[in-house]
Amino acid sequence: MSKKRKNKMKIVVYLMIFAILASTFLTGIAILF
C-alpha cells in the first residue's frame, strides 16, 4: 500500500519538473523569436 503511494508521489514530482522545464523552454523560445 505504502509502495503504491510512493510511486504516485514520484510521478507527481516528475510531472512538476517536466512542467517547469517545459515552461522555461517555451519562455526561452519566446525570448529568442
ABEGO torsion letter per residue (X at the ends): XAAAAAAAAAAAAAAAAAAAAAAAAAAAAAAAX
